[in-house]
């Protein structure tokens, strides 16, 4: 019978044929924990009587939320990760290595057909290579560490067909916000978003990561991109195993089908205080901003900063507002330095923060002042998300954020050499 990607991968991991709605025990390929939720998972591990980790080689701990460590209390929690990983032989990526979702990818842990779980909601990012990335809670993470497997309800699937190709100046971030506006912040609750269509081929691999990352804002259980030839070539260049590519069947039982002509998607902005509260950016033209944030796990990759650098080089202005920059990893930061992007950003007045979650979730310095409008390339704009409930957060692509930061108000990037 015809099946969705989620049904096929869960069937593989449960060693039996399963369908949406089934409850399964599934083997997990990768387990990710960080310094935000990892310590609680370790506490649960102890309360469960855990004495060993079933598959330590499949687990990774990444210190990314509190970077640099802000106080002694957090230092104690991070020490729990150090001690736990040393005890059980789990790989640990120390502070400054990068944000978990980028680091998991750089470590080569994402591959088609895999089931990855992370103690962070934006683990949906991992679906960009035809895998299932699922965010889980601390108690489930502890159980997975003990047993090497976890129970799941196989999600129903919404099929999203992307047609056309992106216009110059429009990015995967804009597509993601456009989709969120269509389906709403609860529109994919406990469902898999499965992306198909010829439009995928016009998306860079980083655009695909961004779309899968933002899918968490629709409450999606997971998000998975169909693997096309471009993705296969990308994986071959990186030495990633392509032997388990899974495609969703055309006549599978999709609970809903959505079609988007991405050539008609404009630059988008999400208004406070949810990501699905998105409108065309032209609706906000001229709105004053007081802070800009470029980067994070959503838009902090080298292709994002390549676009930002292009925006900056087409203007001789310095940033008109406080502008924070967060590379998603040390590797990205190094490549930004090699290409001269860091120098340009600093010359224009940006502050470059260490690779980590930083002010995106209010866990590290970078809190906006009362009454300040922040234009951010991150993934969430909840009230108080950046540590101050008296500020406002708007979400946009790094292109729109950079162009607007130069002016101190929302503008659209006018491509000079398209």
Phi, psi and omega in degrees: 000154181290142184221158175278169176299316180300316180296321181291315182291318178293327175297317179297317185280339178264352179061035173196159180284128181231161180231164178303137183098341179288147172263127185227157164257120187236138174293138182253132183278323183220136176238123180244134172227154180231185184279356176275313184249343181302314180302322178293320177298321178296321177298315177298319179306315179294318181291336176280355182080022181298128179241349178205158176259126187302316183221077183299333180289345179265356184255151176214138176246135185229122177272110186220338186280321184246082186228120348294163181302126188274338183198175185291329179296313179294324178302321178294321179292319178294326177298327176302319178295314179304311184295317182296314182294321178295321182295320187250007176071036179265138178294135178235130176259118187284169180306136181099345179290328177140178179281140189312312188293327175285320183292318177305320178291314181297332178283355179077024183275344180268129178206155181304142176083357182274157173246114181243140175236146179219143180278056180195135187297331183275019172295350173303339179308326189293347181286359185291345178247031176075027175247177174251119175248121188232128175280135181228167179272174185295321181291321176295323178297316179300316179298320180294321177297320181291316191255340185077004178213169184208153177276146178217151163263121182296121187284150167291161188235133170260124178269128178243113178263119179259121180241164180080197179216153183294141171284156177299132181092354177252139186235177176300330177300319180294320177298317180298315180293324178298315178295318179299321178298324181291315189259342177088165185290348177237013190288342179238030185304120183055034176237160175265134172263118184246116187263130179227184171104156181294340179295338179301324184295339178273355180267132173294164177297325178290324175300320181295320176300316182298317180296316178294321178301310182289344179300335177300334182284355172259009184068021178299141174291322178200166178220134186222129177270136172298139182275114179255184182298323179298319179293322180297315179297320178300316181290322179298319179297330181266358180073027180271137181297123180248018186281348184240039179294132181239130177246141173286141181280143183303320184260021176297165182275084178273135182287337180202150175235132180234136176242135178228125172273101187289347176289344179260000181283126178267171168304136185240156172223134173267127178276159176302144004230034174221151183294331181282354178276059189258144179222161172303137184301333180297339177292341185250009184305131178090353179292126182288143175235158181241351179205149176231145177230121181240124177130217183081185182290346181273315185217047180243027182264171189297325178294329177294315181286338173296317177293318179299317180298322178296318177301315183294322183286348176267008179217150176259009182282155165267163178299133182275348181226164176303123185235118179258139181236129181233100172297145184282346179200168176295322179299317178296316181300316179297317180292325174300321180292315180301323185275354180087005181293323182297315180300316180298315180299316180294319179297331179274358174103010180284155169254123181261120182266159180294151178304123183166178182289326173054219185288352179308317179247017175071020185266346182220168184308147181131021181290130178288156179282165178304136174078000183278135171271124179254129172255119193231146175265013180282196187246354183222143179227032177302155175301125179081005185303321181265015174101000179217110182290350180264010173250171179236140181241129176243142182250140178202177177287160177299332177296310181294321179297314182296313181298320181288325180296329178291332185259340185078014178203162183291124175224162173260140179291123177264108183291123186272336184229035179290000000 
